[in-house]
């Protein structure tokens, strides 16, 4: 496993549409392992493959630090409710902004064996599903920020922002 370089805002790869994954090759398995390692190293709760420069529809999420979720070819099939809160992105380090998202999201995706799975999330996990899946279509949360991006203090453990 290896930590990969996280592409930052302004890198054109972040605005491209990722391609569907058709099979789990050894190369894709390495990418998945590296994405988890890179996300944990950066203290993020989600990472999408284009953020490490690979245009494949793969997302990793862990909102608690002990609940790793892998989504291959994810799509949102149901949403309800609304939540408004701070959101950040590993591709915009040190920044956050207020974004309104659904409070409940249901996702259909494939797992590491290319079996179809269905996952539900509320609150932070629902936000993570929306944020990360948008990366796969070249969209960043900055398009949805209400007001301005603000600077966030690093390593503030009292914050519960989405990053
Ligand atoms: Ni992001």
Backbone and ligand atoms as CSV (ligand in chain L), in Angstrom:
chain,resi,resn,atom,element,x,y,z
A,1,UNK,N,N,0.845,-1.192,0.000
A,1,UNK,CA,C,0.000,0.000,0.000
A,1,UNK,C,C,0.880,1.241,0.000
A,2,UNK,N,N,0.294,2.296,-0.479
A,2,UNK,CA,C,1.056,3.544,-0.565
A,2,UNK,C,C,0.110,4.729,-0.436
A,3,UNK,N,N,0.660,5.802,0.091
A,3,UNK,CA,C,-0.109,7.037,0.159
A,3,UNK,C,C,0.049,7.761,-1.171
A,4,UNK,N,N,-1.070,8.093,-1.785
A,4,UNK,CA,C,-1.018,8.784,-3.077
A,4,UNK,C,C,-1.194,10.285,-2.884
A,5,UNK,N,N,-0.749,11.047,-3.857
A,5,UNK,CA,C,-0.868,12.499,-3.802
A,5,UNK,C,C,-2.317,12.911,-4.038
A,6,UNK,N,N,-2.841,13.722,-3.144
A,6,UNK,CA,C,-4.214,14.210,-3.300
A,6,UNK,C,C,-4.202,15.445,-4.193
A,7,UNK,N,N,-4.973,15.365,-5.283
A,7,UNK,CA,C,-5.064,16.485,-6.217
A,7,UNK,C,C,-5.876,17.613,-5.584
A,8,UNK,N,N,-5.410,18.838,-5.792
A,8,UNK,CA,C,-6.066,19.974,-5.160
A,8,UNK,C,C,-6.858,20.803,-6.163
A,9,UNK,N,N,-7.773,21.584,-5.601
A,9,UNK,CA,C,-8.655,22.476,-6.360
A,9,UNK,C,C,-7.874,23.199,-7.448
A,10,UNK,N,N,-8.398,23.181,-8.666
A,10,UNK,CA,C,-7.700,23.794,-9.790
A,10,UNK,C,C,-7.090,22.752,-10.710
A,11,UNK,N,N,-6.856,21.547,-10.181
A,11,UNK,CA,C,-6.351,20.449,-11.011
A,11,UNK,C,C,-7.509,19.975,-11.905
A,12,UNK,N,N,-7.321,20.002,-13.235
A,12,UNK,CA,C,-8.441,19.688,-14.133
A,12,UNK,C,C,-9.009,18.287,-13.965
A,13,UNK,N,N,-8.235,17.367,-13.395
A,13,UNK,CA,C,-8.747,15.998,-13.226
A,13,UNK,C,C,-9.981,15.978,-12.312
A,14,UNK,N,N,-10.070,16.966,-11.420
A,14,UNK,CA,C,-11.193,17.016,-10.469
A,14,UNK,C,C,-12.508,17.396,-11.142
A,15,UNK,N,N,-12.441,17.880,-12.371
A,15,UNK,CA,C,-13.657,18.306,-13.071
A,15,UNK,C,C,-14.060,17.350,-14.190
A,16,UNK,N,N,-13.416,16.189,-14.223
A,16,UNK,CA,C,-13.735,15.218,-15.276
A,16,UNK,C,C,-14.698,14.152,-14.765
A,17,UNK,N,N,-15.374,13.498,-15.701
A,17,UNK,CA,C,-16.318,12.433,-15.356
A,17,UNK,C,C,-15.551,11.112,-15.319
A,18,UNK,N,N,-15.701,10.369,-14.222
A,18,UNK,CA,C,-14.996,9.093,-14.057
A,18,UNK,C,C,-15.711,7.963,-14.788
A,19,UNK,N,N,-14.935,6.941,-15.112
A,19,UNK,CA,C,-15.474,5.802,-15.867
A,19,UNK,C,C,-15.892,4.666,-14.942
A,20,UNK,N,N,-16.888,3.931,-15.417
A,20,UNK,CA,C,-17.387,2.787,-14.664
A,20,UNK,C,C,-16.293,1.731,-14.509
A,21,UNK,N,N,-16.296,1.054,-13.350
A,21,UNK,CA,C,-15.372,-0.059,-13.116
A,21,UNK,C,C,-16.063,-1.342,-13.574
A,22,UNK,N,N,-15.388,-2.105,-14.426
A,22,UNK,CA,C,-16.015,-3.317,-14.974
A,22,UNK,C,C,-15.564,-4.578,-14.241
A,23,UNK,N,N,-14.340,-4.578,-13.736
A,23,UNK,CA,C,-13.852,-5.729,-12.965
A,23,UNK,C,C,-12.757,-5.263,-12.012
A,24,UNK,N,N,-12.563,-6.067,-10.960
A,24,UNK,CA,C,-11.536,-5.731,-9.971
A,24,UNK,C,C,-10.224,-6.394,-10.394
A,25,UNK,N,N,-9.395,-5.641,-11.062
A,25,UNK,CA,C,-8.069,-6.133,-11.452
A,25,UNK,C,C,-7.111,-5.907,-10.278
A,26,UNK,N,N,-5.931,-6.531,-10.290
A,26,UNK,CA,C,-4.950,-6.252,-9.227
A,26,UNK,C,C,-4.625,-4.760,-9.125
A,27,UNK,N,N,-4.632,-4.082,-10.257
A,27,UNK,CA,C,-4.367,-2.647,-10.266
A,27,UNK,C,C,-5.464,-1.856,-9.542
A,28,UNK,N,N,-6.713,-2.272,-9.765
A,28,UNK,CA,C,-7.835,-1.609,-9.085
A,28,UNK,C,C,-7.787,-1.922,-7.588
A,29,UNK,N,N,-7.444,-3.170,-7.238
A,29,UNK,CA,C,-7.346,-3.522,-5.820
A,29,UNK,C,C,-6.272,-2.684,-5.133
A,30,UNK,N,N,-5.145,-2.478,-5.803
A,30,UNK,CA,C,-4.093,-1.615,-5.248
A,30,UNK,C,C,-4.603,-0.193,-5.053
A,31,UNK,N,N,-5.346,0.284,-6.037
A,31,UNK,CA,C,-5.899,1.636,-5.951
A,31,UNK,C,C,-6.817,1.764,-4.735
A,32,UNK,N,N,-7.694,0.775,-4.539
A,32,UNK,CA,C,-8.623,0.802,-3.399
A,32,UNK,C,C,-7.836,0.825,-2.084
A,33,UNK,N,N,-6.852,-0.063,-1.965
A,33,UNK,CA,C,-6.043,-0.101,-0.735
A,33,UNK,C,C,-5.360,1.250,-0.500
A,34,UNK,N,N,-4.813,1.802,-1.558
A,34,UNK,CA,C,-4.115,3.094,-1.440
A,34,UNK,C,C,-5.077,4.224,-1.096
A,35,UNK,N,N,-6.296,4.154,-1.626
A,35,UNK,CA,C,-7.277,5.212,-1.313
A,35,UNK,C,C,-7.620,5.205,0.164
A,36,UNK,N,N,-7.830,4.021,0.744
A,36,UNK,CA,C,-8.087,3.973,2.197
A,36,UNK,C,C,-6.893,4.536,2.962
A,37,UNK,N,N,-5.692,4.106,2.602
A,37,UNK,CA,C,-4.508,4.568,3.320
A,37,UNK,C,C,-4.343,6.086,3.191
A,38,UNK,N,N,-4.594,6.596,2.002
A,38,UNK,CA,C,-4.447,8.032,1.756
A,38,UNK,C,C,-5.496,8.824,2.536
A,39,UNK,N,N,-6.737,8.309,2.572
A,39,UNK,CA,C,-7.806,8.992,3.313
A,39,UNK,C,C,-7.481,9.043,4.809
A,40,UNK,N,N,-7.070,7.892,5.367
A,40,UNK,CA,C,-6.768,7.872,6.812
A,40,UNK,C,C,-5.557,8.754,7.131
A,41,UNK,N,N,-4.563,8.724,6.257
A,41,UNK,CA,C,-3.369,9.546,6.477
A,41,UNK,C,C,-3.718,11.031,6.522
A,42,UNK,N,N,-4.695,11.420,5.681
A,42,UNK,CA,C,-5.081,12.834,5.598
A,42,UNK,C,C,-6.170,13.195,6.604
A,43,UNK,N,N,-6.574,12.222,7.459
A,43,UNK,CA,C,-7.638,12.437,8.444
A,43,UNK,C,C,-8.937,12.869,7.784
A,44,UNK,N,N,-9.218,12.328,6.622
A,44,UNK,CA,C,-10.486,12.627,5.960
A,44,UNK,C,C,-11.502,11.545,6.251
A,45,UNK,N,N,-12.751,11.828,5.935
A,45,UNK,CA,C,-13.782,10.805,6.108
A,45,UNK,C,C,-14.292,10.272,4.775
A,46,UNK,N,N,-13.725,10.768,3.679
A,46,UNK,CA,C,-14.101,10.250,2.374
A,46,UNK,C,C,-13.101,10.666,1.320
A,47,UNK,N,N,-12.983,9.817,0.296
A,47,UNK,CA,C,-12.066,10.123,-0.805
A,47,UNK,C,C,-12.585,9.439,-2.063
A,48,UNK,N,N,-12.548,10.156,-3.166
A,48,UNK,CA,C,-12.986,9.598,-4.447
A,48,UNK,C,C,-11.758,9.451,-5.358
A,49,UNK,N,N,-11.799,8.445,-6.232
A,49,UNK,CA,C,-10.619,8.125,-7.042
A,49,UNK,C,C,-10.063,9.314,-7.843
A,50,UNK,N,N,-10.915,10.180,-8.414
A,50,UNK,CA,C,-10.332,11.317,-9.144
A,50,UNK,C,C,-9.461,12.221,-8.274
A,51,UNK,N,N,-9.693,12.177,-6.955
A,51,UNK,CA,C,-8.858,12.990,-6.059
A,51,UNK,C,C,-7.422,12.475,-5.971
A,52,UNK,N,N,-7.203,11.237,-6.405
A,52,UNK,CA,C,-5.820,10.760,-6.513
A,52,UNK,C,C,-5.443,10.605,-7.993
A,53,UNK,N,N,-6.218,11.276,-8.845
A,53,UNK,CA,C,-5.846,11.375,-10.252
A,53,UNK,C,C,-6.309,10.224,-11.129
A,54,UNK,N,N,-7.183,9.364,-10.597
A,54,UNK,CA,C,-7.647,8.195,-11.353
A,54,UNK,C,C,-9.138,8.342,-11.646
A,55,UNK,N,N,-9.485,8.364,-12.926
A,55,UNK,CA,C,-10.885,8.616,-13.305
A,55,UNK,C,C,-11.688,7.314,-13.361
A,56,UNK,N,N,-11.854,6.701,-12.195
A,56,UNK,CA,C,-12.658,5.492,-12.037
A,56,UNK,C,C,-13.715,5.765,-10.974
A,57,UNK,N,N,-14.883,5.094,-11.125
A,57,UNK,CA,C,-15.988,5.359,-10.206
A,57,UNK,C,C,-15.816,4.533,-8.917
A,58,UNK,N,N,-14.894,4.997,-8.081
A,58,UNK,CA,C,-14.580,4.337,-6.806
A,58,UNK,C,C,-14.539,5.394,-5.708
A,59,UNK,N,N,-15.188,5.066,-4.584
A,59,UNK,CA,C,-15.242,5.964,-3.435
A,59,UNK,C,C,-14.912,5.171,-2.178
A,60,UNK,N,N,-14.158,5.758,-1.278
A,60,UNK,CA,C,-13.996,5.191,0.062
A,60,UNK,C,C,-14.494,6.221,1.077
A,61,UNK,N,N,-15.129,5.699,2.131
A,61,UNK,CA,C,-15.705,6.557,3.169
A,61,UNK,C,C,-15.476,5.876,4.512
A,62,UNK,N,N,-15.189,6.665,5.529
A,62,UNK,CA,C,-15.220,6.155,6.901
A,62,UNK,C,C,-15.536,7.330,7.817
A,63,UNK,N,N,-16.769,7.413,8.263
A,63,UNK,CA,C,-17.177,8.581,9.049
A,63,UNK,C,C,-16.880,8.428,10.533
A,64,UNK,N,N,-16.527,7.216,10.972
A,64,UNK,CA,C,-16.294,7.021,12.403
A,64,UNK,C,C,-14.843,6.630,12.719
A,65,UNK,N,N,-14.076,6.274,11.697
A,65,UNK,CA,C,-12.721,5.794,11.922
A,65,UNK,C,C,-12.662,4.293,12.107
A,66,UNK,N,N,-13.830,3.661,12.151
A,66,UNK,CA,C,-13.818,2.198,12.298
A,66,UNK,C,C,-14.921,1.541,11.474
A,67,UNK,N,N,-15.320,2.245,10.425
A,67,UNK,CA,C,-16.401,1.708,9.603
A,67,UNK,C,C,-16.110,1.963,8.120
A,68,UNK,N,N,-15.049,1.294,7.610
A,68,UNK,CA,C,-14.665,1.568,6.214
A,68,UNK,C,C,-15.731,1.101,5.229
A,69,UNK,N,N,-16.054,1.975,4.304
A,69,UNK,CA,C,-17.049,1.669,3.270
A,69,UNK,C,C,-16.399,1.862,1.907
A,70,UNK,N,N,-16.536,0.841,1.068
A,70,UNK,CA,C,-16.064,0.928,-0.314
A,70,UNK,C,C,-17.279,0.950,-1.227
A,71,UNK,N,N,-17.314,1.896,-2.142
A,71,UNK,CA,C,-18.404,1.981,-3.114
A,71,UNK,C,C,-17.813,1.967,-4.513
A,72,UNK,N,N,-18.210,0.974,-5.303
A,72,UNK,CA,C,-17.791,0.913,-6.700
A,72,UNK,C,C,-19.024,1.183,-7.566
A,73,UNK,N,N,-18.877,2.081,-8.511
A,73,UNK,CA,C,-19.990,2.487,-9.387
A,73,UNK,C,C,-21.234,2.899,-8.594
A,74,UNK,N,N,-21.070,3.737,-7.552
A,74,UNK,CA,C,-22.222,4.076,-6.709
A,74,UNK,C,C,-23.202,5.011,-7.408
A,75,UNK,N,N,-24.478,4.848,-7.061
A,75,UNK,CA,C,-25.462,5.837,-7.487
A,75,UNK,C,C,-26.497,6.011,-6.388
A,76,UNK,N,N,-26.965,7.246,-6.271
A,76,UNK,CA,C,-27.971,7.564,-5.261
A,76,UNK,C,C,-29.328,7.207,-5.826
A,77,UNK,N,N,-30.081,6.399,-5.084
A,77,UNK,CA,C,-31.387,5.964,-5.577
A,77,UNK,C,C,-32.546,6.560,-4.786
A,78,UNK,N,N,-32.243,7.129,-3.624
A,78,UNK,CA,C,-33.322,7.713,-2.826
A,78,UNK,C,C,-32.735,8.738,-1.874
A,79,UNK,N,N,-33.454,9.843,-1.692
A,79,UNK,CA,C,-33.042,10.833,-0.693
A,79,UNK,C,C,-34.285,11.359,0.003
A,80,UNK,N,N,-34.087,11.841,1.238
A,80,UNK,CA,C,-35.182,12.552,1.887
A,80,UNK,C,C,-34.614,13.480,2.952
A,81,UNK,N,N,-35.439,14.415,3.359
A,81,UNK,CA,C,-35.045,15.342,4.411
A,81,UNK,C,C,-34.003,16.329,3.956
A,82,UNK,N,N,-33.488,17.071,4.917
A,82,UNK,CA,C,-32.531,18.121,4.608
A,82,UNK,C,C,-31.655,18.375,5.824
A,83,UNK,N,N,-30.386,18.653,5.578
A,83,UNK,CA,C,-29.470,19.068,6.636
A,83,UNK,C,C,-28.603,20.178,6.072
A,84,UNK,N,N,-28.283,21.137,6.919
A,84,UNK,CA,C,-27.409,22.231,6.512
A,84,UNK,C,C,-26.243,22.279,7.488
A,85,UNK,N,N,-25.028,22.208,6.956
A,85,UNK,CA,C,-23.878,22.211,7.862
A,85,UNK,C,C,-22.584,22.430,7.122
A,86,UNK,N,N,-21.501,22.452,7.894
A,86,UNK,CA,C,-20.181,22.694,7.323
A,86,UNK,C,C,-19.694,21.475,6.568
A,87,UNK,N,N,-19.023,21.758,5.475
A,87,UNK,CA,C,-18.479,20.686,4.659
A,87,UNK,C,C,-17.104,21.115,4.168
A,88,UNK,N,N,-16.195,20.146,4.083
A,88,UNK,CA,C,-14.873,20.410,3.544
A,88,UNK,C,C,-14.503,19.314,2.583
A,89,UNK,N,N,-13.278,19.383,2.062
A,89,UNK,CA,C,-12.848,18.413,1.063
A,89,UNK,C,C,-11.331,18.320,1.125
A,90,UNK,N,N,-10.808,17.102,1.027
A,90,UNK,CA,C,-9.348,16.941,1.080
A,90,UNK,C,C,-8.657,17.634,-0.089
A,91,UNK,N,N,-9.414,17.956,-1.137
A,91,UNK,CA,C,-8.825,18.678,-2.262
A,91,UNK,C,C,-8.806,20.187,-2.050
A,92,UNK,N,N,-9.424,20.643,-0.952
A,92,UNK,CA,C,-9.358,22.054,-0.561
A,92,UNK,C,C,-8.951,22.126,0.900
A,93,UNK,N,N,-7.701,21.753,1.198
A,93,UNK,CA,C,-7.290,21.670,2.604
A,93,UNK,C,C,-7.424,23.012,3.307
A,94,UNK,N,N,-7.915,22.941,4.555
A,94,UNK,CA,C,-8.007,24.147,5.372
A,94,UNK,C,C,-9.197,25.031,5.072
A,95,UNK,N,N,-10.119,24.539,4.229
A,95,UNK,CA,C,-11.289,25.350,3.889
A,95,UNK,C,C,-12.559,24.596,4.246
A,96,UNK,N,N,-13.611,25.341,4.524
A,96,UNK,CA,C,-14.922,24.708,4.649
A,96,UNK,C,C,-15.988,25.716,4.272
A,97,UNK,N,N,-17.180,25.189,4.054
A,97,UNK,CA,C,-18.298,26.050,3.695
A,97,UNK,C,C,-19.599,25.366,4.040
A,98,UNK,N,N,-20.660,26.146,4.081
A,98,UNK,CA,C,-21.967,25.623,4.464
A,98,UNK,C,C,-22.676,25.072,3.229
A,99,UNK,N,N,-23.112,23.811,3.332
A,99,UNK,CA,C,-23.798,23.147,2.223
A,99,UNK,C,C,-25.041,22.445,2.758
A,100,UNK,N,N,-26.129,22.570,2.030
A,100,UNK,CA,C,-27.365,21.859,2.370
A,100,UNK,C,C,-27.432,20.569,1.563
A,101,UNK,N,N,-27.693,19.484,2.260
A,101,UNK,CA,C,-27.755,18.144,1.653
A,101,UNK,C,C,-28.995,17.425,2.165
A,102,UNK,N,N,-29.396,16.339,1.498
A,102,UNK,CA,C,-30.454,15.522,2.093
A,102,UNK,C,C,-29.978,14.892,3.401
A,103,UNK,N,N,-30.893,14.666,4.331
A,103,UNK,CA,C,-30.506,14.073,5.614
A,103,UNK,C,C,-30.492,12.552,5.561
A,104,UNK,N,N,-31.126,11.997,4.535
A,104,UNK,CA,C,-31.134,10.537,4.343
A,104,UNK,C,C,-30.822,10.257,2.880
A,105,UNK,N,N,-29.903,9.306,2.664
A,105,UNK,CA,C,-29.517,8.936,1.301
A,105,UNK,C,C,-29.395,7.420,1.218
A,106,UNK,N,N,-29.987,6.857,0.168
A,106,UNK,CA,C,-29.804,5.429,-0.106
A,106,UNK,C,C,-28.958,5.293,-1.370
A,107,UNK,N,N,-27.956,4.409,-1.299
A,107,UNK,CA,C,-27.008,4.236,-2.396
A,107,UNK,C,C,-27.021,2.777,-2.854
A,108,UNK,N,N,-26.972,2.568,-4.149
A,108,UNK,CA,C,-26.722,1.244,-4.702
A,108,UNK,C,C,-25.338,1.284,-5.341
A,109,UNK,N,N,-24.520,0.262,-5.063
A,109,UNK,CA,C,-23.146,0.240,-5.578
A,109,UNK,C,C,-22.716,-1.208,-5.719
A,110,UNK,N,N,-21.455,-1.410,-6.071
A,110,UNK,CA,C,-20.876,-2.739,-6.024
A,110,UNK,C,C,-19.795,-2.783,-4.946
A,111,UNK,N,N,-19.580,-3.961,-4.397
A,111,UNK,CA,C,-18.542,-4.125,-3.387
A,111,UNK,C,C,-17.256,-4.672,-4.033
A,112,UNK,N,N,-16.302,-5.082,-3.201
A,112,UNK,CA,C,-14.996,-5.520,-3.714
A,112,UNK,C,C,-15.089,-6.802,-4.528
A,113,UNK,N,N,-16.238,-7.511,-4.426
A,113,UNK,CA,C,-16.453,-8.707,-5.249
A,113,UNK,C,C,-17.384,-8.425,-6.425
A,114,UNK,N,N,-17.651,-7.149,-6.671
A,114,UNK,CA,C,-18.547,-6.700,-7.741
A,114,UNK,C,C,-19.981,-7.209,-7.532
A,115,UNK,N,N,-20.314,-7.489,-6.260
A,115,UNK,CA,C,-21.700,-7.813,-5.925
A,115,UNK,C,C,-22.451,-6.507,-5.652
A,116,UNK,N,N,-23.707,-6.486,-6.035
A,116,UNK,CA,C,-24.512,-5.284,-5.810
A,116,UNK,C,C,-24.875,-5.166,-4.332
A,117,UNK,N,N,-24.674,-3.979,-3.786
A,117,UNK,CA,C,-25.005,-3.717,-2.384
A,117,UNK,C,C,-25.882,-2.465,-2.309
A,118,UNK,N,N,-26.634,-2.383,-1.219
A,118,UNK,CA,C,-27.471,-1.220,-0.982
A,118,UNK,C,C,-27.125,-0.708,0.410
A,119,UNK,N,N,-26.849,0.587,0.511
A,119,UNK,CA,C,-26.478,1.165,1.796
A,119,UNK,C,C,-27.338,2.389,2.065
A,120,UNK,N,N,-27.642,2.593,3.350
A,120,UNK,CA,C,-28.395,3.777,3.737
A,120,UNK,C,C,-27.552,4.591,4.710
A,121,UNK,N,N,-27.688,5.900,4.623
A,121,UNK,CA,C,-26.985,6.753,5.573
A,121,UNK,C,C,-27.821,7.950,5.940
A,122,UNK,N,N,-27.612,8.425,7.172
A,122,UNK,CA,C,-28.232,9.684,7.583
A,122,UNK,C,C,-27.124,10.612,8.053
A,123,UNK,N,N,-27.463,11.885,8.185
A,123,UNK,CA,C,-26.564,12.899,8.718
A,123,UNK,C,C,-25.200,12.872,8.029
A,124,UNK,N,N,-24.108,12.663,8.805
A,124,UNK,CA,C,-22.766,12.764,8.213
A,124,UNK,C,C,-22.552,11.753,7.079
A,125,UNK,N,N,-23.061,10.535,7.255
A,125,UNK,CA,C,-22.863,9.528,6.203
A,125,UNK,C,C,-23.643,9.892,4.940
A,126,UNK,N,N,-24.844,10.431,5.111
A,126,UNK,CA,C,-25.619,10.882,3.951
A,126,UNK,C,C,-24.873,11.990,3.212
A,127,UNK,N,N,-24.289,12.888,3.976
A,127,UNK,CA,C,-23.504,13.983,3.389
A,127,UNK,C,C,-22.300,13.419,2.633
A,128,UNK,N,N,-21.649,12.426,3.240
A,128,UNK,CA,C,-20.473,11.819,2.599
A,128,UNK,C,C,-20.854,11.153,1.281
A,129,UNK,N,N,-21.964,10.415,1.265
A,129,UNK,CA,C,-22.413,9.777,0.027
A,129,UNK,C,C,-22.563,10.832,-1.072
A,130,UNK,N,N,-23.269,11.907,-0.764
A,130,UNK,CA,C,-23.515,12.948,-1.778
A,130,UNK,C,C,-22.213,13.580,-2.255
A,131,UNK,N,N,-21.379,13.985,-1.304
A,131,UNK,CA,C,-20.138,14.690,-1.624
A,131,UNK,C,C,-19.220,13.830,-2.493
A,132,UNK,N,N,-19.022,12.582,-2.080
A,132,UNK,CA,C,-18.055,11.729,-2.788
A,132,UNK,C,C,-18.577,11.301,-4.162
A,133,UNK,N,N,-19.864,11.007,-4.252
A,133,UNK,CA,C,-20.410,10.569,-5.541
A,133,UNK,C,C,-20.367,11.725,-6.543
A,134,UNK,N,N,-20.536,12.948,-6.060
A,134,UNK,CA,C,-20.423,14.103,-6.965
A,134,UNK,C,C,-19.016,14.233,-7.557
A,135,UNK,N,N,-18.002,13.849,-6.768
A,135,UNK,CA,C,-16.632,13.875,-7.300
A,135,UNK,C,C,-16.520,13.028,-8.574
A,136,UNK,N,N,-17.280,11.936,-8.638
A,136,UNK,CA,C,-17.168,11.022,-9.783
A,136,UNK,C,C,-17.722,11.641,-11.060
A,137,UNK,N,N,-18.515,12.696,-10.903
A,137,UNK,CA,C,-19.020,13.414,-12.078
A,137,UNK,C,C,-18.335,14.767,-12.244
A,138,UNK,N,N,-17.229,14.954,-11.543
A,138,UNK,CA,C,-16.433,16.164,-11.731
A,138,UNK,C,C,-16.933,17.379,-10.980
A,139,UNK,N,N,-17.774,17.136,-9.954
A,139,UNK,CA,C,-18.332,18.267,-9.210
A,139,UNK,C,C,-17.741,18.362,-7.801
A,140,UNK,N,N,-17.530,19.577,-7.356
A,140,UNK,CA,C,-16.991,19.834,-6.022
A,140,UNK,C,C,-18.037,20.579,-5.188
A,141,UNK,N,N,-17.902,20.465,-3.868
A,141,UNK,CA,C,-18.893,21.089,-2.988
A,141,UNK,C,C,-18.904,22.604,-3.099
A,142,UNK,N,N,-17.816,23.152,-3.627
A,142,UNK,CA,C,-17.734,24.613,-3.770
A,142,UNK,C,C,-18.856,25.158,-4.649
A,143,UNK,N,N,-19.388,24.291,-5.533
A,143,UNK,CA,C,-20.491,24.731,-6.399
A,143,UNK,C,C,-21.769,24.937,-5.604
A,144,UNK,N,N,-21.835,24.335,-4.412
A,144,UNK,CA,C,-23.079,24.366,-3.628
A,144,UNK,C,C,-22.961,25.173,-2.350
A,145,UNK,N,N,-21.798,25.772,-2.125
A,145,UNK,CA,C,-21.591,26.482,-0.859
A,145,UNK,C,C,-22.501,27.699,-0.766
A,146,UNK,N,N,-23.119,27.825,0.401
A,146,UNK,CA,C,-23.957,28.986,0.685
A,146,UNK,C,C,-23.073,30.010,1.386
A,147,UNK,N,N,-22.903,31.163,0.774
A,147,UNK,CA,C,-21.993,32.148,1.338
A,147,UNK,C,C,-20.584,31.861,0.867
A,148,UNK,N,N,-19.600,32.123,1.720
A,148,UNK,CA,C,-18.216,32.014,1.291
A,148,UNK,C,C,-17.514,30.848,1.958
A,149,UNK,N,N,-16.455,30.389,1.303
A,149,UNK,CA,C,-15.573,29.406,1.940
A,149,UNK,C,C,-14.835,30.103,3.070
A,150,UNK,N,N,-14.646,29.406,4.172
A,150,UNK,CA,C,-13.898,29.994,5.280
A,150,UNK,C,C,-12.687,29.130,5.603
A,151,UNK,N,N,-11.725,29.734,6.257
A,151,UNK,CA,C,-10.546,28.983,6.685
A,151,UNK,C,C,-10.886,28.198,7.939
A,152,UNK,N,N,-10.454,26.939,7.962
A,152,UNK,CA,C,-10.667,26.135,9.159
A,152,UNK,C,C,-9.327,25.929,9.850
A,153,UNK,N,N,-9.395,25.863,11.167
A,153,UNK,CA,C,-8.159,25.611,11.909
A,153,UNK,C,C,-7.823,24.128,11.794
A,154,UNK,N,N,-6.564,23.792,11.541
A,154,UNK,CA,C,-6.211,22.383,11.476
A,154,UNK,C,C,-6.236,21.737,12.855
A,155,UNK,N,N,-6.521,20.449,12.876
A,155,UNK,CA,C,-6.447,19.635,14.089
A,155,UNK,C,C,-7.318,20.137,15.226
A,156,UNK,N,N,-8.479,20.714,14.879
A,156,UNK,CA,C,-9.420,21.091,15.926
A,156,UNK,C,C,-10.345,19.911,16.168
A,157,UNK,N,N,-10.094,19.191,17.243
A,157,UNK,CA,C,-10.823,17.947,17.468
A,157,UNK,C,C,-12.256,18.164,17.905
A,158,UNK,N,N,-12.598,19.404,18.265
A,158,UNK,CA,C,-13.974,19.668,18.647
A,158,UNK,C,C,-14.884,19.860,17.435
A,159,UNK,N,N,-14.261,20.082,16.313
A,159,UNK,CA,C,-15.048,20.295,15.100
A,159,UNK,C,C,-15.573,18.964,14.586
A,160,UNK,N,N,-16.768,19.010,14.062
A,160,UNK,CA,C,-17.305,17.795,13.457
A,160,UNK,C,C,-17.594,18.028,11.984
A,161,UNK,N,N,-16.766,18.827,11.388
A,161,UNK,CA,C,-16.970,19.134,9.976
A,161,UNK,C,C,-16.761,17.903,9.124
A,162,UNK,N,N,-17.405,17.920,7.983
A,162,UNK,CA,C,-17.185,16.875,6.998
A,162,UNK,C,C,-15.976,17.218,6.162
A,163,UNK,N,N,-14.994,16.339,6.131
A,163,UNK,CA,C,-13.822,16.567,5.280
A,163,UNK,C,C,-13.568,15.383,4.412
L,1,NI,NI,NI,-14.117,16.004,-1.539
